[in-house]
Amino acid sequence: MELCQHFSISLQCGRFISPIIGELSEQYPHVTTYKVDIDEPTFQFFKDGKKVAQVAGANVAGLRNTFGSLGNMT
């Protein structure tokens, strides 16, 4: 099973949330993370090529919950 997280983020918001994504990526090394710069931050999670979750905005609690629930899937 492959699990990846794709996020699109603005430069301004990226300064706040990028360190959190880095922390979560280290905590869940089996989750591949891709970043695309845009104006509205959107985080999309894919499993085996299908989108399984999305978190909109710089929602730290939502990201932690989503990484926690999807990152523990085997």
Secondary structure, 3 states (H helix, E strand, C coil): CCEEEEEEECHHHHHHHHHHHHHHHHHCCCEEEEEEECCCCEEEEEECCEEEEEEECCCHHHHHHHHHHHHCCC
